[in-house]
Amino acid sequence: MPIRITIDHFNRVVIGVGDGVLTIPDLVAYGLEVLQAKVVHYGKIIDVAGSEPDFTKAELSAFAQVLRETRADAPRGPLALVVDPKRGELAKIFVGLEMGGRQAEVFRSIHDARRWIAAQMKEHARNDQG
């Protein structure tokens, strides 16, 4: 599978790293793994800087529509996409699609993505308490 997943339960973050050619079925498999692990509410970092997308804008939009319609047991956590600075147009389109209020951003650095996710998760924890 071109997206390797690590789940950090302590920090409530799912980290996915894309490798090689990335297809819509790969994105579906990633989504299913997140659903089955019951970590939809965790923050997610997907590093696709080392992968090449093999799908169109229309296919990505259709995938986003399926995500919107997929029922989750908890609100979706924030999403940080890490892209190659020379590419990333599809990632920017994806984060611009409405996903039920979920926050999403595109980054060129895994370090910036980690900082942003940590801040988002801290804010979510504060909102859950108060």
C-alpha positions in Angstrom: 0.0 0.0 0.0 1.5 3.3 -1.0 0.4 5.1 2.2 2.1 3.7 5.3 0.3 4.6 8.5 1.5 5.1 12.0 -1.0 5.9 14.8 0.4 7.9 17.7 -2.3 7.4 20.4 -0.5 9.5 23.0 -0.5 12.7 20.8 -3.7 11.6 19.0 -2.2 11.9 15.5 -2.3 9.6 12.5 0.8 9.9 10.2 0.5 8.7 6.7 3.5 8.6 4.3 2.8 8.2 0.6 5.3 6.4 -1.6 5.4 5.9 -5.3 2.3 6.4 -7.5 -0.8 7.3 -5.4 -4.3 6.4 -6.7 -7.8 6.9 -5.5 -8.0 3.3 -4.3 -4.9 4.1 -2.1 -6.8 7.0 -0.6 -9.8 4.9 0.0 -7.6 2.2 1.7 -6.1 4.9 3.9 -9.6 6.2 4.9 -10.8 2.7 5.7 -7.8 2.1 7.9 -8.5 5.3 9.8 -12.2 4.4 10.2 -11.4 0.8 11.3 -8.9 2.0 13.9 -11.5 4.4 15.2 -9.2 7.4 15.0 -11.2 9.7 12.8 -11.1 12.4 15.5 -7.3 12.4 15.6 -5.2 14.9 13.7 -3.8 13.6 10.5 -0.6 14.3 8.7 -0.3 12.9 5.2 3.1 13.3 3.7 2.8 12.9 -0.1 5.9 14.8 -1.0 7.6 11.6 -2.2 4.6 10.3 -4.2 3.1 11.1 -7.5 -0.7 11.4 -7.9 -2.4 9.3 -10.6 -5.8 10.8 -10.5 -7.6 13.8 -11.8 -9.2 16.8 -10.1 -12.7 15.3 -10.9 -11.7 11.9 -9.4 -10.4 13.7 -6.3 -13.6 15.7 -6.0 -15.7 12.5 -6.3 -13.6 11.0 -3.5 -14.1 14.0 -1.3 -17.9 13.7 -1.9 -17.8 10.1 -0.7 -15.8 11.2 2.4 -18.5 13.8 3.2 -21.2 11.2 2.9 -19.3 8.6 5.0 -20.6 8.6 8.5 -18.0 8.7 11.2 -18.5 8.1 15.0 -16.7 11.3 15.9 -16.0 14.7 14.2 -13.1 14.5 11.8 -9.8 15.8 13.1 -7.7 18.4 11.3 -5.7 17.3 8.2 -2.2 18.5 7.2 -0.9 17.5 3.8 2.8 17.8 3.2 3.6 18.2 -0.5 6.6 18.7 -2.8 7.0 22.4 -3.4 7.1 21.7 -7.2 3.7 20.0 -7.1 0.8 20.0 -4.7 -2.0 21.5 -6.9 -4.3 18.6 -6.1 -3.6 18.8 -2.4 -4.5 22.5 -2.4 -7.8 21.6 -4.2 -8.5 18.9 -1.7 -8.1 21.1 1.4 -10.3 23.7 -0.3 -13.2 21.3 -0.5 -15.8 21.5 2.3 -15.5 18.5 4.6 -18.0 19.2 7.3 -16.0 22.0 9.0 -12.8 20.0 9.3 -9.7 22.1 9.2 -7.1 21.3 6.5 -3.9 23.0 5.4 -1.1 22.3 2.9 2.6 22.4 4.1 6.0 22.1 2.4 7.6 20.8 5.6 6.7 17.9 7.9 7.9 20.0 10.8 5.5 22.9 10.0 2.7 20.3 9.6 3.5 18.7 13.0 3.4 22.1 14.7 0.1 23.0 13.1 -1.5 19.7 14.0 -0.3 19.9 17.6 -1.8 23.4 17.9 -5.1 22.3 16.4 -5.3 19.2 18.7 -4.5 21.4 21.7 -7.3 23.8 20.7 -9.7 20.8 20.2 -8.8 19.5 23.7 -9.4 22.9 25.2 -12.8 23.1 23.5 -13.8 19.6 24.6 -13.1 20.6 28.3 -14.9 23.9 28.3 
